[in-house]
Amino acid sequence: EVLLVDSGGGLVQPGGSLRLSCGASGFSFSGSWMTWVRQAPGKGLEWVANINQDGSEKYYGDSVKGRFTISRDNGKSSLYLQMNRLTVEDTAMYFCARVQKPFARSDYWGQGTLVAVSS
Amino acid sequence: DIQMTQSPSSLSASVGDRVTMTCRASQSVTSYLNWYQQKPGKAPKLLIYAATNLQTGVPSRFSGSGSGTEFTLSIRNLQPEDFATYYCQQTYSSLMYSFGQGTKLEIK
């Protein structure tokens, strides 16, 4: 069974940092692109970042570019999102998902982890 | 950047109805278009990929059509569990996988 478990969310002050994790099992993690998607309270889905199988390719949404870093540890079957210089606009539920190519469909998702940025 | 626009923003229908919603891209995404269903407090669920392909396990009352810049998601014989928010997502541009703003399907 494919399982993705998101963790690491919490309350952080503006300007602070947080590292999210996504633990994967039940599929070839090292053979899969992965992605982070977020959803602010009451809002729609926003794509955040993608990473390829070996971590050599990374892509970011404009709103997080230069502040967030996506990474992975294939030995631990884990995906990460390092978030720096957080603002209140980063308050959201963050989901990791597996990306299946071709057509880059996100077929399995974590349950999400909530990040709240507030003073 | 490729912008995705969904219409309508909300839609009311009854159990047993057929509904159609639209997703438009600001430039051609060929068939790199996926549809997701999301219920409150839950992660999105993949319904349709590559514009027309039904994801394994998704009921056949869901269907997708279109290519280029205009796409539709249709649901026939609406069931109570289908009332949710639906999002399209383009994955044509590797630099940014953008979502539409969503269509909320409500019970009439």
Boltz contact constraints between the chains, C-beta under 6 A:
constraints:
  - contact:
      token1: [A, 44]
      token2: [B, 101]
      max_distance: 6.0
  - contact:
      token1: [A, 44]
      token2: [B, 102]
      max_distance: 6.0
  - contact:
      token1: [A, 45]
      token2: [B, 87]
      max_distance: 6.0
  - contact:
      token1: [A, 45]
      token2: [B, 99]
      max_distance: 6.0
  - contact:
      token1: [A, 47]
      token2: [B, 97]
      max_distance: 6.0
  - contact:
      token1: [A, 59]
      token2: [B, 95]
      max_distance: 6.0
  - contact:
      token1: [A, 95]
      token2: [B, 43]
      max_distance: 6.0
  - contact:
      token1: [A, 103]
      token2: [B, 32]
      max_distance: 6.0
  - contact:
      token1: [A, 103]
      token2: [B, 49]
      max_distance: 6.0
  - contact:
      token1: [A, 103]
      token2: [B, 50]
      max_distance: 6.0
  - contact:
      token1: [A, 104]
      token2: [B, 91]
      max_distance: 6.0
  - contact:
      token1: [A, 105]
      token2: [B, 34]
      max_distance: 6.0
  - contact:
      token1: [A, 105]
      token2: [B, 46]
      max_distance: 6.0
  - contact:
      token1: [A, 105]
      token2: [B, 49]
      max_distance: 6.0
  - contact:
      token1: [A, 107]
      token2: [B, 46]
      max_distance: 6.0
  - contact:
      token1: [A, 109]
      token2: [B, 43]
      max_distance: 6.0
  - contact:
      token1: [A, 112]
      token2: [B, 43]
      max_distance: 6.0
